[in-house]
C-alpha cells in the first residue's frame, strides 16, 4: 500500500466517524488538504477511492459541520473554495453546490 493509499484510507474512515473528538475530525480536514497537495501523484484507483470518500463527506456535510463546529468556526475559514471540505457549513446549507465532471488524462493520440 502506498503512502497516499494509506492516507486516503484513513481519511475515508473519518468521513463517517462521529464518535471521535471534533478535534480529530478537524485533523481529517487537514489530511484531506494534504492529499489535495499531492493529487497529481495519485493513481486512477486512488482518485476514484478519494472521490467516493469525498462524496460520503458531502452527504454527511450537515452532521459533520455540526460536529466539527463544536471546536472550529467555519465562518472564519480562509481556505480557498477549491478546498470545499473547509466550508462544510456552506455545503450543508446549500450555498456551495457540486457539479461532478470527469477529468480525462491520456497519453493516447486520437
JOFEN-V255109 format. One record per residue. RES is the residue in one letter. SS is DSSP state (H for helix, E for strand, C for the rest). PSI is psi in whole degrees, 0 to 359 (999 if undefined). Layout:
BEGIN
[[RES SS PSI] [RES SS PSI]]
END
This chain:
BEGIN
[[X C 130] [X C 164] [X H 319] [X H 318] [X H 317] [X H 317] [X H 320] [X H 318] [X H 318] [X H 315] [X H 315] [X H 326] [X H 337] [X H 335] [X C 343] [X C 6] [X C 106] [X C 5] [X C 343] [X C 167] [X C 146] [X H 332] [X H 322] [X H 326] [X H 326] [X H 322] [X H 326] [X H 319] [X H 320] [X H 319] [X H 316] [X H 323] [X H 321] [X H 321] [X H 319] [X H 324] [X H 338] [X C 18] [X H 329] [X H 344] [X H 351] [X C 147] [X C 168] [X H 319] [X H 319] [X H 321] [X H 320] [X H 317] [X H 317] [X H 316] [X H 320] [X H 315] [X H 322] [X H 317] [X H 323] [X H 320] [X H 321] [X H 317] [X H 328] [X C 10] [X H 316] [X H 307] [X H 319] [X H 323] [X H 325] [X H 318] [X H 307] [X H 328] [X C 346] [X C 334] [X C 352] [X C 132] [X C 100] [X H 333] [X H 343] [X H 1] [X C 125] [X C 4] [X C 147] [X C 155] [X C 338] [X C 332] [X C 67] [X H 334] [X H 338] [X H 1] [X H 37] [X H 330] [X H 321] [X H 329] [X H 316] [X H 324] [X C 10] [X C 10] [X C 342] [X C 124] [X C 159] [X C 140] [X C 99] [X C 131] [X C 144] [X C 145] [X C 121] [X C 127] [X C 135] [X C 148] [X C 357] [X C 138] [X C 121] [X C 999]]
END
